[in-house]
Amino acid sequence: MAQKQSKSGQAAKGSKTATNYWSGEVTRHSHALDLDAGVFTWDDPAKIARSLKRSAEGSERRKSEPYRSAMSMLTFYINRAGKDLSEERRKVLERAKDELRKAFGRTED
């Protein structure tokens, strides 16, 4: 069955492809960071932060400083998951933001 497309060539609004595909693709295949598989599903906020920090510092493709790239990817994931993110998972990821700030010595954010 053909997917309805807008003039821009994207899938029609409201379809699963239009609302989920591009963000999932970014999370799985970021061109800026090489993420550890399943990093956003881990239960340890400090482990998530260490992994994001390691990925950001090791990347030569990122366009901004490592802290900003790592925090952006984490925030991107939280925002894209939206209402489908359980309260428990959201709390873990929000704590991972705090751990990421600590890992980079940034407490003013």
N, C-alpha and C positions, 0 to 999 in steps of 0.2 A: 504494500500500500504506500502510495507516495505521501511524503510529508508536505504540508502546506508551507510555503515560504513567503516571507515578506519581500518587499522590493530590494532590501539590502541582502537578500539571499539567506537570511537566518530563518530558522524554523519559526512557525507561527507562535505567537505568545499564548501561553497556557498549555502547550504541549510539554511532555516530559523532556524532550530533547532541548527545547528552548530554555527551560528553567533549570535543568540539571547538567547537561552535557559539558558546556564550556568550563564551568567552575570545577567540576570533577576532573576534567582533563588538565586544568592548571594544577590542581592539587597533586595529581598523579605524575605529571610530566612537566614540572616547573622548569623553565629555561634559565632561571636565575639560581636556583638551589637544587642540589641533589639530595633529596630528603630520604631518610631511612624509611623503609617500608612500614606502614602502619603507625608512624610516629604520633599521629593525632588520636590514636586509640589507646595509647599507653596510659596506665593509671598513676604513674609517678611524675608529677609536675617538674621536678628537678631533672629527671631523665629526659623529658621532652625538651626542656630548655637547653640542656647540654647538647643534645642532638642538633637542634636548630642552630645553636651557636657554632658548632663544629661545621655544619653544612654551609653556613653563611661565610665563615672565615676561610673555608677551603674553596669557595667558588670564585672563579675568575670571570664569570658571566654576569654577576650581579651589577646593577647600575648605581646602587647607593652603598653607604657604609654597611658593614656586617650587621650591626645592631638593628638598624632600620630595616634591612632586608628580612632578618629573622622575625622581628616583631610584625612586619607587614604580612608575612606568610601566615603567622599564627592568627592574626586578626582577620585576615581574609578567610581562613578556614572557619573561624567562629561565625563570622557574618554570613557566609554562604550556607552553613548548616542551618542557621536560623531557627525556626520553630521546631525543626526535626531533631535538634540537639537536646538531649535530656538535661534536666537541671543538674544532675550529678556530673555528667560529662562537661557541661559548661563550667561548673565550679573547678574541675580539674584543669581545664584549659585556661581559665582566668588566673588560677594559681601559677600556671606555667608562665604567664606573662610576668608575674612578680618575680619568679625564679630567673627569667630571662633578663630582667632589669638588674637583678643582683649579679648574675654571671658577667654582665658587661659593665658593672660598677655604675649603673644608672639608677638613681633613686628619685630623680626629679620628675620623671614621666608619670 
